[in-house]
Amino acid sequence: IKNGRKAIEHLFDVAAGLDSQILGDYEIIGQIKKAFKFSKEQGFVGPYLERIVNGVLQSSKIIKNTTGLSGGTVSVSFAAIQYIKENVPQLDDKKILLLGTGKIGRNTCKNLVDYLGARNITLINRTENKAAELAAELGLQFAPMEALAKQIEEAAIILVATNSAQPVILESHVINGTDKLIIDLSIPYNVEAAAHLLPNVTLINVDELSKIKDLTLQKREAEIPKAKAIIAEHINEFLNWHQMRKNVPVLKAMKIKLEQMHSCNLFINTLYADITSPRNVGAEEKIQKVINGMAVKMRNQNQRGCHYIEAINEYIA
């Protein structure tokens, strides 16, 4: 269990993606917002928690927008999309075949549509209705498993996410065919190894995609100090605010004391005698200026604010 500053630092780290399973993943921030909204609706949020969470959300946003902590590719399926983007020109002219519509296949398909704008995609799955459902959802085509050989022959890009115990795409499927990029997202590999030797086939597997992912993580790790500096700034800002909140009762008591002195005309021969000078500066405004000055000194550690507070307490006691 974390307490005090350690607990505050942990919340900031989590919101920034520093504590995520995948470094820089911001999915948790939505959960924090949802939990905070619920707590506030139930009346469980006081000024301190509200101030902390607002600081957490603000720092998370700054880190996301000004550092590379969440940049690049950190999933194998998205690494496949990045590879296609960087290595396949004129994607609109290419037919794409996606085998397997499980979790990895589904994510890959959505990334093809969302990030590459690909529409010429045909889906094939052993359970045909799952391919049909995803095709209907995204406005794509699907084909039965029996049409696999024909679809392979027509496709320029083939993504395999079938996770079968045996290869699904064989050397015989692609030998003597047109040039093809085949990306095998399956473990174990679902493309026959011999296909890699064919001159018309470029075969990329998860090991090669993982290198792209690992490079991204290295770049993200280099951004950690920047994120930590932003977090430290927001935490110090909160702690200063928290310290001043503790001084509010002292300042209120001092203000009351000054108002009482003024009402008794004790200001006339004191440091504050000019309060009645003909500058049209009201007593209330003058007193508030004094209080504001005290607040600044309390904040300033170089002026030994703690001793300053002790002196004020002694005076108003």
ABEGO torsion letter per residue (X at the ends): XBBEAAAAAAAAAAAAGAABABBGBAAAAAAAAAAAAAAAAAGABBAAAAAAAAAAAAAAAAAAAABAAABEBABAAAAAAAAAAAABBGAAABBBBBBEABAAAAAAAAAAAAAAGBABBBBBBABAAAAAAAAAAAGBBBBBAAAAAAAAAABABBBBBAGBABBABBAAAABGBBBBBBBBABOBBABBAAAAABAABBBBBAAAAAAAAAAAAAAAAAAAAAAAAAAAAAAAAAAAAAAAAAAAAAAAAAAAAAAAAAAAGAAAABAAAAAABBAGBBAAAAAAAAAAAAAAAAABAAAGAAAAAAAAAAAAX
